[in-house]
């Protein structure tokens, strides 16, 4: 995620509730701060806002925020059965903008080839997400830092070869099957509009909508082999997404 706050506000037609700082990053890791887009009902109207959240959802009832690192992803098949995600799916849905993401293909032994997955037209993508507010009960009531905003990204099984044959059009998800058995769920602009609407309470219907349209949302994606440096979170520069010749 290497876009500026102003660019995100313009792209998503969003506003700020409070000023935010967003560092450009070419190697976002779990627990890092990332931008999210959400909608809230304010004064009987829907307001779309840009916030910065911790990647790794911390449920409001958690005793401390440490467990968030384990909840970076929400399995779309079962999230409505999970206490950590169930209420957020009904009332606190968000969109997570990104320029792309990394996935690794396993070779023989310990060999792994990282790939940068991104839209081929140079534009960004957006994932379906959930967010939560967690309050630090030990902090003073007038301390603005007592509230922690966190989020998780929805994922799904990648398609099998047989499933791919039954569809009328191919999808980059078919290629991703060779890399990993899970994928983050992307949204088109139309799907995002429905997903963010705070007046809509049919969480299962919205999850089904996102899942059913994921292939179309990823239709323009491409995969580029990139260097092994991305495997170390201390490396963070534009060079990480430069294409290289694949090892295998």
N, C-alpha and C positions, 0 to 999 in steps of 0.2 A: 504494500500500500504506500505509494509514493506521490499521492495527490495532495494538494493544499486544501485547507479548510474552505477557502472561498470557492474553489472549483467544485467541491462536494456540495456546498450549499446551492450553487447554481444548477448543478446536474440534477439534484433531487428536489429542487424547489422547496428547500427546507430553511428553517430559521434556527437561531441559537437561543436557548433559555439563559445560558450563562456563557461567558467567554471560555473557549477551550484551546488547549495547545495540542498539536498533533505532529509528532516527529515522523518524517519519512522513513520507511523501512523496506528493505528488500529481503528481509529474513525474519518475518514475524514469528514469534514463538509463543506457546501457551503461557498464560498469565501476563502477556504484554498488553499495553493499552491500544485499542483499535477503535475506529469510528463505527458507529451504528446509526441507522435512521429509524425513527419510530414515530408513531402518531398518538396524540393524547387528546382527550375531550377536555377543552378549556372554555369556560363561559358558553357552554352549549354549542361550541364549534370544534371542528377537528383541526388540530395544529400539528404540522409535520416538523420534527426537530432533529437536529444533528447533535449527537452526544459522543463522548469517549467512554468506552467500557473496558473492563478487564476481561480478557479472553479466558473463560473458565467460570461457569455459572456458580454463584454462591446463593443457595436458597435463603429466603428471608428468615427461616427458622434455624439456620445453622448456628452452632455455638461460636464458631470462628470461621474466617475465610479460607483456611488452609485447604479445605476439600475441593475448592474450585478448580484446581489443576487437574482433577480427575473428571471434570464435567465440561470439557472443551467441546464435545460433540453430543448431540442428542439423536439417538436412533429413531428415525421417523416411524418405523414399524411399531415401536413400543412406547414412545414418549408419553402417551396419554395414560399409561399404566404406572408411570414412575412419579413418586411424590415430588421429586426434585424439579420435574418439568411440567406436570399436569396443569397447575394453576397458571403458569406462565403461558402455556399454549392457548389458554382461553382468553387471557387478558393482557399479556405482555409479549407481543410478537414484534420482531424487528427485522430490518434488512442490514446485511453486513457487506459493505462495498469492499472490493479488492481489485488489484490489477491482475492477479493470477494466483496460483498456488503451486507448490512442489509435490511431486510424488516420486517414489523410487521403484525401479524395476530390479528384481533380484536375479543375479546370475549364478554361476557356479561358486561354491564356497561362500566367502564373505563379500564377493563382488556385488556392488549395487550401482546402478546408473540413475542419477537424479534427472527428472524431467520437469520443465516449467510448463504448466498447463495454463493457457490464457486465450482470450479472444483473438482471432486472427486479424481483426480490423483495427487493433490498437486501442480500442475502447476498454473500459473496465467491465467487471461483472459484479453480480450481487447475489449473495447467499441468503437463504431463509434462516432466520435465527430467533432465539428467545432471549429475553433479558429479565433481570431481577434486581431489586434494591435490597441491600443488606445493611442493617444499622448496628454500629458498634455501641453496645449498651454501656461500655465503660467510658466512652467519650462524653464530654459535657454537651448539654442540649444545644448550646450556641456554637458548637464547633462544626463548621461546614464539612469537615473531613470525616464526620461520623457516619456518613452515608457512602456506601460502595456500590457502584453500578457494574454489573458483570453480565456476560452473555455466553451463549453456546450456539453452535452451528448445526443445523439439521443435516443428517447423512442418510444414505440408503445403500442397499446392495447394488453392486454394479451388475449389468445384465449378462446373462450367459450367451453363448454363441447361438443356441437354439432360440432364445428370446429375440435376438437380433434379427433372425431370419423371418420372424413373423411380422416385423414392422415394415412399413412402406418405404421408410428412409433411414439411412445410416446415421449414427450419432458418434461423437467422440467418446461417449461412454463405452462404446464397444472396444475402443482401443484401451481405455482405462482399465478394462477388465484384466488385461495382461499385467497391469501394474499393481492393482490393489483390489480387495474385495468390497471396499466401501468408497463412496464418493460424497462430497459435500453437495447439497442440493441448490442449484442455481434457479433464479427467477427472471422471467421477462418483466418488462415494465408493467404489463397488464396484470400478471400474477402478483407482482409486488403490491399493486394498488389494493387488491383484495386481501392479501396477507396482512397488510399493515392496519387495515380499517378497525379501529377500536370498538366500533359498534357491532361488529360481527362476532358472535360467540360460538359459532359452530366450528370448534377446533378440529374435529375429525374431518369435516368437509374441506377445510382449508389445507390440512396436511395432505389429504388425497389430491387436492388440486395441484399443489406444489409438486408432488411426486409424479402426477400424470403429465405435467408439462416440462419436466426437467430435461428430457431429451431435446425438445425444441429449443429450450433456453441455451443449451450447450452446442447447438448446431454449428456455430461459427468458431468454436474453440479449436486450438491447435496445440500440439505437444512438441517442445523443443528439448533435446538433450542439453544439459548444462553441466558445468564443472562440479567436482566433489566438494568444493569449498563451501557450498551451501549447507552441507551437513554439520557445520560448526556454527552455532548461533552467534558466536563472537564476530563472525564475518558478516559485514553488512554494507554493501555497496552496489551500484548499478551493474558492475561486472558479473554479479551472480546470475543474472538472467541472460547473459550473452550465450548464444547457441555454440555447442561444440560437437565434435564427431562422437557418436555414441560408442561405448566400449563394446557392446554386444547387441 
